[in-house]
Amino acid sequence: MTLHPLSISSTHVRHIILLVSTSETFSSRSTSVYTDDASVLVNNYYGRQFNSLNDVTVNPRNGDLYFTDTQYGYLQAFRPLPGLPSQVYRLNPATGSLTVAADGFDKANGMAVF
């Protein structure tokens, strides 16, 4: 399986957070900076595949991950018809809880958490 990094957040202390794609799916992965261990953090929202994960950032106060899921892959003809609207998601890595943090975007791009 070939992984294609789409966005990288290096603000997480012991891990690098990657938004990656394979030929089948998009996922968020945590990769240890100390070992070769990598784990999938999330690859769907209630069973529905993400469209085109685009940007990721880590909240420095609590470690929550925020990432965008856009429709760029569909618009550029390399992903199927979107099954989810363009949204910003929040993932609590400690609990695995995934929620929509913001929606109503046409083409979300870029992330910052203060």
N, C-alpha and C positions, 0 to 999 in steps of 0.2 A: 504494500500500500504506500503510495506517495502522498506525503502531506505538503500542502502548499500554504505557508503562513500568510494570513491576510492582514493581521494586526497583532502587535505585540505590546504588552504592558510590562515594563520592568520595575514598576514601583512596588510590587509585592516583595517582601523581604527575602524569603527563601525560595521562591518559585518564580518562573516566568510564565505569564498567562498568554496563550496563543489562541487566536481564532483561526482555525484551519479548515481546509476543504479537502475532500477526496472526490472521486468521481461520483459518489453516491450521496454525500451528505456534508453538512457543515457542523462543526462542533467547537466547543471551548475546551481547551486542554490546559492542565497545569503541569509544568515540567520543572523538576527539581534542578537547581543550579549546582547541586553537590553530587548528584548521581545521574544515571541515564533514565531514571524512572519517570514515566509520564502517565497521566491518568485523565480520562475524559470527565469533565465536570458536568457538562450538560450537552445534549445533542438534539433535544426536541422540547416543545412546549405542549404539555398535555397530549402527547402522541403525534402532534403535527410537526413536520420537519421545518426547520428554519429556512428562510428564503435565501439570504445572502448576508451572513454575519459580516460586519464592516469595521467597527471600532470597539475598543475595550479600554476601560480604566478601572483602577482600584480605589475605593474610598479609603483614604489613609487613616480615618478615625475608627472604622470598624471592620475593614477588610472585605466589605461587600464588593462584588464585581458588577459593573454596569457595562452593557454592550448594546450596540445597535443591530437590528436585523432589518435590512432594507430590501428593495426589489431590484437592485442593480443587476443581479445575475439574469433575471428575466428580461429586463430592458436591454441587456447586451446579448441576449439569445443563447446563454449557456446554462440556464436553469429553467425548470418548468414554471407554469403559471403559479404565482404565489398563493400559498394556502393560509397565510397570516398577513395582517396589515403591517406596514412599517412601524416598528415600535422600539422603545428602549426598554431593556429588561434589567432587573436587579436579581443577582444570585447571591445568596448567603452560603458561602462554601462550607461553613460549619454545620448547617442544618440541611443543605440541599434545596432550600426553599427558593423557588423561582417565581417572580412576580413581574407584571408589567409596571414599569416605573413612569412611563410617559408614552402617549400615542398621538395620533393626528398629524404625523409628519408626512410630507410629500416625499422627500429624499433626505433622510437624516444622514449627516456626515460630521464626524468629529465628536469627541467626548471630553468633558472636564467635570470633576467633582471637587467642590471646595469645602 
